[in-house]
């Protein structure tokens, strides 16, 4: 069986890149030029470039063309990594931890070791978790405005597992999800693995373009819309009350599901109520304790409508059967004794301090972030390519993510996502200073001095 023509063209270009015939920074032919050179349709040329961009080999810059990217940049859901000994700092991924957490873990493990029912932690939990544990999560969610019985809560091994369970339950290969044109890279991984189509909806630091979403669902068959309405990853926006109501009404009118990712919602307790509260009968809410407690615990949950409980429970059974009894015991004890609430506040205070440092240090660049977020979105001037910037930073031992890791459409943003959580708050200013200095000193980019204002000192 012959390979499709766009795949053949893409592989030929990829091979030339890998052997060095097309060096880093080479400007590739326009889509029309490639179509003419290869004797293929324009749509076929566009597909070939899309495959190359998805593989992290090229980057498309609106209005400027398509370039061979620095292969040591860190874009894509599965980025290349620097060896630990070569790293100065990892600003590509957030793993927030408070100083007291190790002692908290020792304390709770001692408590669990002395518990009379310790043997129960060796028994497999039912898919979705035990009722008492689900009740602890349901009680916790009341503060977020979600009021459901424990039966509608399903425990998962983190938000990524929860999303996998949701897509297993509600989609078939070829199904289409409406998503922001910049979104969580883990969703892109799952969609690719499950052969799902992601239909990109325009968004910017102010929020999702709901008119564009309305037009999309009117034109195409959409299974579900995936959104991050509170502290969006990566842009940090928070959808207002009216926008959430509009999304719910739109989903009802077109009979589609809503998958609401609330992973970072704890960072903004003053945000409007979750979309789930506007359309509980058709919204699956995905939550996690990985960012509020610790990424290594891998604990999360789904809030599911009655109509989807059976399918989601079956998907849980198929993907992992259930969550770790030990992890669940730790998390639910911390829920009941107030540790989770205290750590969430600690995270918010810490993130605000880090954002203050980042805004001051990176002043002059176009900077977007929620004031209590651990992530920063740095829109680069056109004189600096994001893959080149990531490469230069990597040469100094600093890892960052490039904007195309988050892109779901054909237009990759010329931007960096900088994660602020991993270094100590005392180390962060120096690291961000170094980032700023590297960016403004990229060779052959002298014009940046006219586009980036000097920082306040």
C-alpha positions as CSV (number, residue, x, y, z in Angstrom):
1,X,0.0,0.0,0.0
2,X,1.5,3.3,-1.1
3,X,2.0,6.0,1.5
4,X,-0.1,9.1,1.1
5,X,1.7,11.8,-1.0
6,X,1.9,14.4,1.8
7,X,3.7,11.8,4.1
8,X,6.2,11.0,1.4
9,X,7.0,14.7,0.9
10,X,7.2,15.3,4.6
11,X,9.6,12.4,5.1
12,X,11.9,13.6,2.3
13,X,12.2,17.0,3.9
14,X,12.6,15.4,7.4
15,X,15.4,13.3,6.1
16,X,17.2,16.3,4.6
17,X,16.9,18.1,7.9
18,X,18.3,15.2,9.9
19,X,21.4,14.7,7.7
20,X,22.1,18.4,7.7
21,X,21.2,19.1,4.0
22,X,18.7,21.7,5.3
23,X,20.5,23.5,8.2
24,X,18.9,25.2,11.1
25,X,17.3,28.5,10.1
26,X,16.8,27.5,6.5
27,X,13.7,29.1,5.1
28,X,11.6,26.4,3.3
29,X,9.5,27.1,0.2
30,X,6.1,28.6,0.7
31,X,3.2,26.2,0.6
32,X,2.4,27.2,-3.0
33,X,6.1,26.9,-4.0
34,X,6.3,23.4,-2.5
35,X,3.1,22.4,-4.2
36,X,4.6,23.6,-7.6
37,X,8.0,22.0,-7.0
38,X,6.5,18.6,-6.0
39,X,3.6,18.6,-8.4
40,X,1.1,18.3,-5.6
41,X,-2.1,20.1,-4.5
42,X,-1.7,23.1,-2.2
43,X,-3.7,21.2,0.5
44,X,-1.2,18.3,0.2
45,X,1.7,20.7,0.7
46,X,0.0,22.2,3.8
47,X,-0.5,18.7,5.3
48,X,3.2,17.9,4.7
49,X,4.3,21.1,6.6
50,X,1.8,20.3,9.3
51,X,3.4,16.8,9.8
52,X,6.9,18.4,10.0
53,X,5.7,21.0,12.5
54,X,4.1,18.3,14.6
55,X,7.4,16.4,14.7
56,X,9.2,19.6,15.9
57,X,11.4,19.8,12.8
58,X,10.0,23.1,11.4
59,X,8.3,26.2,12.7
60,X,5.9,28.3,10.8
61,X,5.9,32.1,11.4
62,X,2.9,34.0,10.2
63,X,3.9,36.4,7.5
64,X,7.5,35.3,7.4
65,X,7.5,31.6,6.3
66,X,8.5,28.2,7.5
67,X,11.9,27.6,8.9
68,X,14.0,24.6,10.0
69,X,14.0,24.8,13.7
70,X,16.7,24.3,16.3
71,X,16.5,20.7,17.2
72,X,17.7,21.4,20.7
73,X,14.7,23.6,21.4
74,X,12.1,22.2,23.8
75,X,8.9,22.4,21.9
76,X,6.4,19.6,21.6
77,X,4.6,17.4,24.1
78,X,7.7,15.1,24.4
79,X,10.6,17.6,24.4
80,X,14.3,16.8,24.3
81,X,15.9,17.2,27.7
82,X,19.3,18.3,28.9
83,X,21.1,15.8,31.1
84,X,20.8,16.7,34.7
85,X,24.5,17.6,35.1
86,X,24.2,20.2,32.3
87,X,21.1,21.9,33.7
88,X,21.1,25.2,35.5
89,X,17.4,25.3,35.8
90,X,14.3,23.7,34.4
91,X,11.8,26.4,33.5
92,X,9.9,24.2,31.1
93,X,7.7,22.3,33.7
94,X,6.2,23.3,37.0
95,X,6.7,21.1,40.1
96,X,5.8,23.4,43.0
97,X,6.8,22.2,46.5
98,X,6.8,24.0,49.8
99,X,9.7,23.5,52.3
100,X,7.5,21.9,54.9
101,X,6.0,19.2,52.7
102,X,8.6,16.5,53.2
103,X,8.0,16.7,57.0
104,X,4.2,16.6,56.3
105,X,4.7,13.4,54.3
106,X,6.8,11.8,57.1
107,X,4.1,12.7,59.6
108,X,1.2,11.3,57.6
109,X,3.1,8.1,56.8
110,X,3.8,7.6,60.5
111,X,0.1,8.1,61.2
112,X,-0.9,5.6,58.5
113,X,1.6,3.0,59.7
114,X,0.0,3.1,63.1
115,X,-3.6,2.9,61.8
116,X,-5.5,-0.2,62.7
117,X,-6.8,-0.6,59.1
118,X,-3.3,-0.5,57.4
119,X,-4.0,-3.7,55.6
120,X,-6.9,-2.1,53.7
121,X,-4.3,0.0,51.8
122,X,-3.1,-3.3,50.2
123,X,-6.6,-4.0,48.8
124,X,-7.5,-2.8,45.4
125,X,-10.0,0.1,45.3
126,X,-13.1,-0.2,43.2
127,X,-13.0,1.8,39.9
128,X,-13.6,5.4,40.8
129,X,-12.7,5.0,44.5
130,X,-14.4,4.2,47.8
131,X,-17.5,6.2,48.8
132,X,-15.8,7.8,51.9
133,X,-12.9,9.0,49.8
134,X,-15.1,10.4,47.1
135,X,-17.1,12.1,49.8
136,X,-14.0,13.9,51.0
137,X,-13.4,15.3,47.4
138,X,-17.0,16.2,47.0
139,X,-16.9,18.2,50.3
140,X,-13.7,19.9,49.1
141,X,-15.4,20.9,45.8
142,X,-18.2,22.8,47.7
143,X,-15.7,25.7,48.1
144,X,-15.3,25.8,44.3
145,X,-19.0,26.0,43.8
146,X,-19.5,22.4,42.7
147,X,-22.2,20.6,44.7
148,X,-22.6,17.0,43.7
149,X,-23.1,13.7,45.7
150,X,-20.1,11.4,46.2
151,X,-21.5,9.0,43.6
152,X,-20.7,11.6,40.9
153,X,-17.1,11.9,41.8
154,X,-14.6,9.4,40.3
155,X,-11.0,9.3,41.6
156,X,-8.2,9.2,39.0
157,X,-4.4,9.1,39.0
158,X,-4.1,12.8,38.2
159,X,-5.7,15.1,35.6
160,X,-3.8,13.4,32.6
161,X,-5.3,10.1,33.6
162,X,-8.7,11.7,34.0
163,X,-8.6,13.2,30.5
164,X,-7.5,9.8,29.1
165,X,-10.5,8.2,30.8
166,X,-12.9,10.9,29.5
167,X,-11.7,10.6,25.9
168,X,-11.9,6.8,26.1
169,X,-15.5,7.1,27.3
170,X,-16.9,9.8,25.0
171,X,-15.0,9.6,21.7
172,X,-14.4,7.3,18.8
173,X,-11.4,7.5,16.4
174,X,-12.1,10.4,14.1
175,X,-14.2,12.3,16.6
176,X,-13.6,16.1,16.7
177,X,-12.9,18.1,19.8
178,X,-13.1,21.9,19.8
179,X,-10.1,23.4,21.7
180,X,-8.4,26.7,22.1
181,X,-5.7,27.3,19.5
182,X,-3.3,27.3,22.5
183,X,-3.9,24.7,25.1
184,X,-2.5,22.0,27.4
185,X,0.0,19.9,25.5
186,X,-1.1,16.7,27.3
187,X,-4.4,16.9,25.5
188,X,-2.6,17.0,22.2
189,X,-0.8,13.8,23.2
190,X,-4.0,12.0,24.0
191,X,-5.7,13.2,20.9
192,X,-2.9,11.9,18.7
193,X,-2.9,8.6,20.5
194,X,-6.7,8.2,20.1
195,X,-6.7,9.5,16.5
196,X,-8.9,12.5,17.4
197,X,-9.2,15.7,15.4
198,X,-8.6,18.9,17.3
199,X,-10.5,21.9,15.8
200,X,-8.7,25.1,16.9
201,X,-10.7,28.0,18.2
202,X,-9.1,31.5,18.3
203,X,-8.0,32.7,21.7
204,X,-5.8,35.4,23.1
205,X,-4.7,36.5,26.6
206,X,-8.3,37.9,27.1
207,X,-10.0,34.5,26.6
208,X,-11.6,32.2,24.1
209,X,-13.2,33.8,21.0
210,X,-16.8,32.6,21.6
211,X,-18.0,33.9,18.3
212,X,-15.4,31.7,16.6
213,X,-16.5,28.7,18.8
214,X,-20.1,29.4,17.8
215,X,-19.2,29.4,14.1
216,X,-17.2,26.2,14.5
217,X,-19.9,24.1,16.1
218,X,-22.4,25.4,13.5
219,X,-20.2,24.2,10.7
220,X,-18.8,20.9,12.0
221,X,-19.9,17.9,14.0
222,X,-18.2,18.4,17.4
223,X,-18.2,15.7,20.1
224,X,-17.1,18.0,22.9
225,X,-15.5,21.3,23.7
226,X,-12.4,21.2,25.9
227,X,-11.6,24.3,27.9
228,X,-9.6,25.7,30.7
229,X,-11.7,28.6,31.9
230,X,-9.9,29.4,35.2
231,X,-6.1,30.2,34.9
232,X,-5.8,29.0,31.4
233,X,-2.7,27.0,30.5
234,X,-0.6,28.6,29.0
235,X,-2.1,32.1,28.7
236,X,-3.4,32.5,32.2
237,X,-6.8,34.1,31.4
238,X,-10.0,33.6,33.4
239,X,-13.3,33.5,31.5
240,X,-15.9,35.8,33.0
241,X,-19.3,34.8,34.2
242,X,-21.1,35.7,31.0
243,X,-18.7,33.8,28.9
244,X,-19.1,30.6,30.9
245,X,-22.9,30.9,30.6
246,X,-22.5,31.4,26.9
247,X,-20.4,28.2,26.6
248,X,-23.1,26.2,28.5
249,X,-25.9,27.6,26.4
250,X,-24.0,26.8,23.2
251,X,-23.3,23.3,24.3
252,X,-27.0,22.7,25.1
253,X,-28.1,24.3,21.8
254,X,-25.8,22.0,19.7
255,X,-26.1,19.0,22.1
256,X,-22.3,18.7,22.7
257,X,-20.4,17.8,25.8
258,X,-18.1,20.1,27.8
259,X,-14.8,18.9,29.2
260,X,-13.7,21.5,31.8
261,X,-10.1,21.3,33.0
262,X,-9.9,22.8,36.5
263,X,-6.3,21.8,37.3
264,X,-5.3,25.3,38.1
265,X,-8.6,26.7,39.4
266,X,-7.3,26.6,43.0
267,X,-5.0,29.5,42.1
268,X,-8.0,31.9,41.7
269,X,-10.6,31.3,44.4
270,X,-12.4,34.5,43.3
271,X,-13.0,33.2,39.8
272,X,-16.6,32.9,38.6
273,X,-18.3,29.5,39.2
274,X,-17.1,26.6,37.1
275,X,-18.8,26.0,33.7
276,X,-20.0,22.7,35.3
277,X,-22.4,24.7,37.5
278,X,-24.0,26.2,34.4
279,X,-24.5,22.9,32.6
280,X,-24.0,20.1,35.1
281,X,-25.9,17.6,32.9
282,X,-23.4,17.8,30.1
283,X,-20.1,18.9,31.7
284,X,-17.3,16.5,32.8
285,X,-15.1,18.4,35.3
286,X,-11.4,17.3,35.4
287,X,-9.5,18.1,38.6
288,X,-6.1,17.3,40.1
289,X,-4.1,17.6,43.3
290,X,-0.8,17.3,41.5
291,X,-0.2,21.1,41.4
292,X,-1.7,22.0,44.7
293,X,-0.1,19.1,46.6
294,X,2.7,17.4,44.7
295,X,3.2,16.2,41.1
296,X,4.5,12.8,42.4
297,X,1.3,11.9,44.2
298,X,-0.7,11.6,40.9
299,X,-4.1,12.1,42.4
300,X,-7.1,13.6,40.7
301,X,-10.8,13.3,40.1
302,X,-13.7,13.6,37.6
303,X,-17.1,15.1,38.4
304,X,-19.4,13.4,36.0
305,X,-23.1,13.7,35.0
306,X,-25.3,10.7,35.7
307,X,-25.6,9.9,32.0
308,X,-21.9,9.3,31.7
309,X,-21.0,7.6,34.9
310,X,-21.3,4.1,33.6
311,X,-19.1,4.8,30.5
312,X,-16.5,6.7,32.6
313,X,-16.4,3.9,35.3
314,X,-15.9,1.3,32.5
315,X,-13.1,3.4,31.0
316,X,-11.5,3.7,34.5
317,X,-11.6,0.0,34.8
318,X,-10.0,-0.4,31.3
319,X,-7.2,2.1,31.8
320,X,-6.0,1.4,35.4
321,X,-8.9,-0.3,37.3
322,X,-8.4,2.2,40.1
323,X,-6.1,4.6,41.9
324,X,-3.4,3.8,44.4
325,X,-4.9,3.1,47.9
326,X,-1.9,4.7,49.6
327,X,-2.0,7.9,47.5
328,X,-5.8,8.1,48.1
329,X,-5.3,7.7,51.8
330,X,-2.7,10.5,52.0
331,X,-4.8,12.9,49.9
332,X,-8.1,12.3,51.6
333,X,-6.5,12.7,55.1
334,X,-5.0,16.0,54.0
335,X,-8.4,17.0,52.6
336,X,-10.1,16.3,55.9
337,X,-7.5,17.9,58.2
338,X,-7.2,21.1,56.2
339,X,-3.7,20.5,54.8
340,X,-4.9,20.9,51.2
341,X,-6.6,24.2,51.9
342,X,-3.5,25.5,53.6
343,X,-1.2,24.3,50.8
344,X,-3.4,25.9,48.2
345,X,-3.1,29.3,49.9
346,X,0.7,28.7,50.2
347,X,0.8,28.1,46.4
348,X,-1.2,31.2,45.6
349,X,1.0,33.4,47.8
350,X,4.2,31.9,46.4
351,X,3.0,32.2,42.8
352,X,2.1,35.9,43.3
353,X,5.6,36.6,44.6
354,X,7.2,34.8,41.6
355,X,5.0,36.6,39.1
356,X,6.0,40.0,40.6
357,X,9.7,39.0,40.1
358,X,9.0,37.8,36.5
359,X,7.1,40.8,35.4
360,X,9.8,43.1,36.7
361,X,12.7,41.1,35.3
362,X,11.2,40.5,31.9
363,X,9.8,44.0,31.5
364,X,10.0,45.2,27.9
365,X,8.8,42.0,26.4
366,X,5.1,41.3,25.7
367,X,4.3,39.4,28.9
368,X,1.1,37.6,29.8
369,X,0.2,35.7,33.0
370,X,-2.4,35.3,35.7
371,X,-1.1,37.2,38.8
372,X,-1.2,34.0,40.8
373,X,0.0,31.6,38.2
374,X,3.3,29.7,38.0
375,X,3.6,30.2,34.3
376,X,4.5,33.1,32.1
377,X,3.7,33.5,28.4
378,X,6.4,35.6,26.6
379,X,5.4,36.8,23.2
380,X,8.7,37.4,21.3
381,X,9.3,40.2,18.8
382,X,9.6,39.0,15.3
383,X,13.4,39.5,15.3
384,X,13.7,36.5,17.7
385,X,12.5,33.0,16.7
386,X,11.3,31.0,19.6
387,X,13.2,27.9,18.7
388,X,16.4,29.9,18.4
389,X,15.7,31.5,21.8
390,X,15.1,28.1,23.4
391,X,18.3,26.8,21.9
392,X,20.4,29.7,23.2
393,X,18.9,29.4,26.7
394,X,19.6,25.6,26.6
395,X,23.2,26.4,25.8
396,X,23.3,28.2,29.2
397,X,21.6,25.3,30.9
398,X,18.1,26.8,31.1
399,X,15.2,24.8,29.8
400,X,12.0,26.5,28.5
401,X,9.1,25.5,26.4
402,X,8.4,27.1,23.0
403,X,4.9,28.2,22.0
404,X,4.3,25.5,19.4
405,X,4.1,22.9,22.2
406,X,0.7,24.4,23.0
407,X,-0.5,25.1,19.5
408,X,-3.4,23.1,18.1
409,X,-3.9,25.0,14.8
410,X,-1.6,25.5,11.8
411,X,-0.1,28.8,13.1
412,X,2.5,28.3,15.8
413,X,3.0,31.3,18.0
414,X,6.4,32.9,18.3
415,X,6.5,32.7,22.1
416,X,8.0,31.0,25.1
417,X,6.3,29.5,28.1
418,X,8.4,30.0,31.2
419,X,7.6,27.9,34.2
420,X,8.4,29.7,37.5
421,X,7.8,27.1,40.2
422,X,11.0,24.9,40.3
423,X,13.8,27.3,41.4
424,X,13.8,28.7,44.8
425,X,12.3,32.2,45.0
426,X,15.8,33.5,45.9
427,X,17.3,31.9,42.7
428,X,14.5,33.1,40.4
429,X,15.6,36.7,39.9
430,X,19.1,35.7,38.7
431,X,17.8,33.0,36.4
432,X,15.2,35.3,34.8
433,X,17.9,38.0,34.5
434,X,19.9,35.5,32.6
435,X,16.9,34.7,30.4
436,X,16.4,38.4,29.6
437,X,20.1,38.9,28.8
438,X,20.2,35.9,26.5
439,X,17.1,37.0,24.6
440,X,18.3,40.6,24.0
441,X,21.8,39.5,22.9
442,X,20.9,36.8,20.3
443,X,23.4,37.4,17.5
444,X,22.2,38.9,14.3
445,X,19.1,40.2,16.1
446,X,20.3,43.8,16.8
447,X,17.0,45.3,15.9
448,X,15.6,43.9,19.1
449,X,17.0,47.0,20.9
450,X,14.4,49.1,19.1
451,X,11.6,46.7,20.0
452,X,12.3,45.8,23.6
453,X,12.2,48.5,26.2
454,X,14.9,48.6,28.9
455,X,13.9,47.1,32.2
456,X,13.3,49.2,35.3
457,X,16.2,49.0,37.6
